[in-house]
């Protein structure tokens, strides 16, 4: 699974070298941000059902999308939020890259759910985060960066 540590080690090993100072600084920075990531992961885990329901209501209550796809979309939003929590824990995008992004457009097309519904849901989730109500600023920044990463992959 890709994290700051595994990325540095993999690159150094592939080049047959020790990690460079900049490599070690990247790992150190990841460790520095760990407390904020853990806070975001804890808050997300505690409220994942509410966050999913709120995003679904924001996307589906206006009648823009077929209600028959609502349950599938709920399942997928919940799944992607769980992967984001894993990313917060490991400090990298590996869980999203490996278990969520590869082939997702094809899956959504097969299920008949437009990717725009997911994009709108994740934009709503990102914009809904309130500091300090939900988490502190650093935790919110970590969470929003991963939401943006997913939105970009869906776009």
Secondary structure, DSSP 8 states (H G I E B T S, - for coil): ---HHHHHHHHHHHTTS---HHHHHHHHHHHHTHHHHHHHHHHHHHHHHHHHHHHHHHHHTTS-S-GGGHHHHHHHHHHHHHHHHHHHHHTSSHHHIIIIITTHHHHHHHHT--HHHHHHHHHHHHHH--TTTTS-HHHHHHHHHHHHHHHHHH-
